[in-house]
Amino acid sequence: MILDSGICTVFRRVDTAMGGETPKPGYQLVGRSWYGELDFETSPARPTEGRRELRTDARIRILQNRGIRQNDVVILRELADWEGRTAGEPIYKIQRAWHGKDDDGPTPITDLSLEVTRP
């Protein structure tokens, strides 16, 4: 797959307080990558009874980064740091990260299922 939709930036929520201070949340850069948009379904056709289904607002494929985890956040443009984002810009929470190989070749990739969120 050609990763030509743009560049995304991944952040992780961390505690930036010094020892002994009240916790102060902040966001640390995990990585940046070119991404391609994948087809997706917003909700399953046949939900399983008694199971909480994950909502999906977007799915993207990036070059593999095994450091990315569920609950990290993604902004679909290149940023140097968290403070560089603009007001009203969509922020996506990673609901699922799948690490494997591209169907079209041996390139290691990571597929991310994303949900729009407010940090």
Secondary structure as UniProt FT lines:
FT   STRAND          6..15
FT   TURN            19..20
FT   STRAND          25..37
FT   TURN            49..50
FT   STRAND          58..63
FT   TURN            66..67
FT   TURN            70..71
FT   STRAND          73..75
FT   HELIX           82..84
FT   TURN            87..88
FT   STRAND          91..101
FT   TURN            103..104
FT   STRAND          108..117
//
